[in-house]
């Protein structure tokens, strides 16, 4: 057969996975390895999308300019007004020129020193949260890392960044948790309804916060987003501003809580690496990257073709979707030496955890600061930490994380 013709033939899936299977959710990486061995791109019947499983193919999906983030409203439209509003106006769900304008405005507001302003505050917050965790372990023999450190840390950081009053901050995490469930496949109707309720409440809350900051600006990102203008004098609309704030919370919270949870779970399962980090905190920068790579908090990211595209021999027609399977790309042996080995000194480490191309995560520097602060505090304050019990894993596939991670620190 002519090799040029073979490029347009679909990949044949010999091995696949059931994204609802608890055994797969517990450890998807053997299934990913089997897929990579059969080819770089496969059609997944259960999800109705092609998945790129090699690092090269996943990178191509994320970078190709004819594969975009093309938003399709959740239906029926009359039941998902707030959820759709948030995504229609999000820079994550738009392509140029809308994406270019939104990202430039948001980056300009971010560029006013907010991340560096928060760095010492984040370090202090992580120390206080780990102090509370250590006290609970002393009192009760064990305590949950997720509830006491991993979950509250990113919510507090994003709330501080946005200028959300302290009394309102407990509202944010439940809203985020409910909304992101909509990114899973075959979601139950009650959870879809819960996502819309959370979006409606969040939109109403943020409209009030925006109105407050218009009248009385502060030293926070919402105030700067209200004030920022593009070179032609254009500003963010209120819907775009609200959508940006929600994106920052959902992306910032869900990614960071699960990097910390999944990562510390991995560290506790590899005690030699944990002791290595305790002995040498200079490993923290590379350790953060390895935590992101080894058990990716975001397993899959979709793109839609705007014209015919061929990725690793798989042809995607206009309107069809293809997904970068980030968890599979992160274990590609053609890119990562001993990819199933957890190595805190791994360098280079070209994981795709923050994406690639024009949609590369704007909050990546902030996420790295948060994860490093949490690890540093744990190393210094709980060097003898161990798992007190096996954690309960969340049932979702796309957003990969834990419900809890009980830790103990036996007295030696």
N, C-alpha and C positions, 0 to 999 in steps of 0.2 A: 504493500500500500504506500502511496505517496505520503511522505512525512508531513508535508504542508497540509494535506487533507486531514491527517490524524489530529492536528491541533484543534480542530473544531468538533471532535468527538467528545461526548460527555464522559466523565470518569465513571467507572463501574464500581459501586460500593460493594466490597466483599465482606467487610466488617463494619458495623455501625454501633450505635448506642441508643438506649432508651433514656431520654433526659429526665424521666420521672422515676426511674429505678433507684431505690435507696442504695443499693450496692454500687451502682455507677456514681451516684452523688458522693458517696463516701470516698471513692478513689477513681476519678475518671481517667487517670493518666495511662493505664494499660490499654484502655480502649482507644485513646488518642494515638498511642504508639502503633497499634494495629492498623489504624487508618492511614497513618503516615507511611507505613510499609507498603500499602497498596496503591498509594498515589497522593498527590498534593491537594486535590480538590474532589469533594464527593457531594452528591445530592443526598440530603437527609429528608426522607419521606415524612417522618414524624413532625418535623418543624416546618416543612415546606420551603426549605432554603438550601442553597449550596453552601458548604462549609470548606474554607481553606485551612488546611491543617499543618502545612509546613511554614517555617518562619518566612521563607522567601515569598510564598503565595499570600500569606496573611499580610506581610508588608506591602505587597503589590496592591492588595485590596484597599488598604488604608491610604495609600499614596495616589492611586490612579484618579485622575481628575474627571474621568467619565464614570466613576463610581462615587455617588454622592449620598449625603444624608438628605433624603427626600421624604418629608413628613407626610404620612397618610393619617387622616383623622381617625380616631377611635369611633366606632359606630355602635348604636345609632347616635347621630349627631346631637339630638335633643337631650340625651342622657349624659353626655361627656363634654359639656360646654367649657368647664373650667380646665379640665385635663388637656383638651385640645388647644385652648388659648395659651397655656403655658408652653406647649411644644411648638405651635405655629410661630411663636415669637422668640424662640430660643436660638442662640447662635449655633448650638450643637445640632439643631435640626434644619439648618439652612445652608445653602451654598452661595458662593459669590453671585451677585454683588452684595446681597443682604448680609451674608456672613462676614464679608470683609468690613463693612461699615460697623456691624455690631461688635466684632472682635476688636477693631481699632478703638472704639469708644470705651469698651470695658477694660482693655489693656491700658489705656491712658489713665483711667481711674485707679487701676491696680498699681500703675507706675508711680503713684504719688507716695510711695514708701510704706504702704500698708503692711506688706509681708515682713519687711525688716523691723517695722515698728512693733509688730507682735512677737518677734522672735524671743526676747527675754520673758515676755508674759507667758508664752507657750511653755517655755522651760520651767518656769515657776509653777504653772498650772499642772504640768505632768508630774512634777515633784510632789505637789500637794495630793494629787489623786493617788499616786503610788504610796505615799505615807498613809493615806486612809486604807488602802488595800492591805498594807502590812499590818496596820493596827487591827483590822478585822480578822486577819489570819491569826494574830496573837490571841485574840479574844475567842475565836470560834474554831480554830484549827484549820480553816480553809475559807476562801472567799473567791468570788467570781471576777476574773479580770475584765470580762466584757462589760458587766454592769458597773464596775467601779472605775475603770480606766478607759478601755477601748471605745466604748460608746459615748460617754460624756465628754471626752477630750475634743473630738472634732466638732461636736455640736456647740460646745462652749466657744471654740475658736471661731467658727463661722458666725455665731451670734455676736461675738465681740467685733468681728470684722464688719458686720452689717449694722452694728449699733442697736441690736435688739435688747430691750430692757431686761434685767436679770429675772424679774418676775414672770416674763413671758417665755423664757427659754425652754421650760419643760414641754411647751406645745410643739416644738420643732421636730424632735425625733419621731414621735408617732406619725406626724404628717409625712415625713420623708419615707418612713418604713412602708406606709400604706401606698403611697404614689408609685414607688419603684417596683412594687409587685406587678404593675401593668406591663413591665418589660419581659415578663416570663411568657412562655408559650402555653396555650390552653388553660388560661386562668379561669377559676370558678367565678360565677356571676356575683356572688356576695363580695368577693375580693375586688372585683371591678367596680362595684358600687361603692365600696369603702375607699378606693383610690379617688373616685370623683368627689366624694364628700370631703376628703382630706384636701384635694386641690381647691375646692370651693372655699373652704375655711382659710387655707393658706393665702389664696389670692386676696380675700377680703382683709385679712390681717395686714398683708404687705401694702395694700392700697392705703390703709390707715397710717402705716409707718412712713410711706413716701410722702403723704400729705404733711405729716409732722415734720419731716426733714426739709420739705420745701419752706415751711414757715420758720423753722428753727434749725439751721444746718449744724452738724456736729463734726467731730473728727472720726468719721466712719465712712465706709465704702458707699452706703446708700446716699449719703450727702454728696459724695463726689460723683456718683452716677447721675444724680439729679442735675448737677452743675456742668458735667462734661459736655463739650461740643466738638463736632467734627470740623475739619478745615473749611467746610462750606456752611458752617453755622448750624448744622443739623444736630439734634439731641436725640437721646433715647426716648421713645414714646413711653407712656406709663405702662402699657402692656409689656413692652420689651424690658423695662426696668424690673417689673415684677417677675417676669420669666427668668431674667438673669439672676436675681436673688434666689429663686427657687432652684435653679440649676446649680448654683454655688453650694447650696445646702445639700442637695441630694448627691451630687457628685463628690463633694468634699466629705460628707458624712459617710456615705456607703463605702467609698474606696478606703478611707483611712481606718474606720472601725474594723473592716475585714482584713486589711493588711496587718494590723496589729494582732487581731484575733488569730487569723490563719498563721501568721508568722511566729507568734509566741507558741502556738500549738506545735509548729514544726521544731522550734528550738527545744521545747520540752521533750519532744520525741527524739531529739538528737543531743543527748546530754553532753557529749564531747564538744559539740559546737557551742552549746550554751556556756560551758566552762571556759572554752577558748575566748568567747566574747567577754566574760567576766574578767579574765586575766589580761585581756588586751582590748580596752575600749577604743583604741585607735582603729579597730575594725568596723566601727559603727557606720561610716559612709558606705562601704561595700556591703555590709550586712543589710542595710535598708534596701538596697537594690536586689539582693538575693531573696529577701522576704517577698518582694513584689513578684519576682520571677517564679519562685518555687511553687507557690500555690495562689495563682492569680485571683484577686477579688472580683474581677470582671472577666468572665470566661469567653464572652462572645460579643461582637460588635458588628452590626449590619451596615451594608451599603446597597444602593439601588443604581442600576445601570441607566445612564441617560443616552447612551448609544452602544452599539455592539462592542463588547470587551472580551478579550480572551485572557484568562488567568491560569497559568501553568497548564495550558491545553484545554481548559474548560471554557466554553463560550457562554457568555451571559448576554441575553438580549435586552433591549431597552424595556424598562419597567420591571425586570426581574431582579431578585435580591441575591446577594452573596454575602456571607459573613466571614469575618476573620475569627477563627477559633483561637483566642489568645492563649488559653491554657495549653493547647497542643503546640502552638508555635514556641512557647516557652520551654518545651522539652525536646526541641529538634536537635538531634545529635550532630547535624551538619553545621550547627552554629554554636552549640554549647557542649563543651567537653564534659563527659559523664553527666548528662543532663538530669538524671534522676538522683544525683548526689547533691545533698544540701551543703553548700560550701560558702561560708561567710566571707571568704577572701576572693571570691570569683571576680576576675577582672581580665578581659572586658566582660561586660554583662549587658548585651544589647537587647534587653527584653522590650516588649511592646506594651507594657502595663499602662503607660500614659498615652498610647496611641502613636500615630505618625501623621505627617502631612499637615494640612491647614487646620485640622481638628485636634491637633496635639493639645493635651490638657493644659489650660491656662493656669490652673491651680497646682501644677506639679511641684513647684518650689515650696509652696505652703505645705503640701502633703508630706514631702520629705522632711521638713522641719518637725512636723507633728510626730511622725513615726520615729525619727531619731530621738526626739525628746522623751518619748515613752520608753524606748529601749534603754536609753541612758539612765533614766530614773530606776527602771527595774534592775539593771546591772548593779547600780550603786546601793540600792536600798533593799533588794531581795535577791542577793547573789545565790542563795540556796534554794531558790524557787523550784518546785516540782509540780507536776499535775497531781491533783488530789483525786481525780476521777476522769474518765473519758468524757469529753464534751458532747453536747447534743448538737448535731449539725442541722443547719437550715435545709429545708426540702427543696429550695429553689436551685436551678442550674445556672442561669445567666449571672446572677449576683451570688457569688460563692462565699459562704460565711458560716459562723457558728452562732447558736443561741446562747451558749455560755462556755466558759473555760475555767473550771474550778482549780485554783492553785493552793498549794500549801508550801510551807518552808520549815521542814523539820529542824529542830535544834540539834546540832551535831555534838 
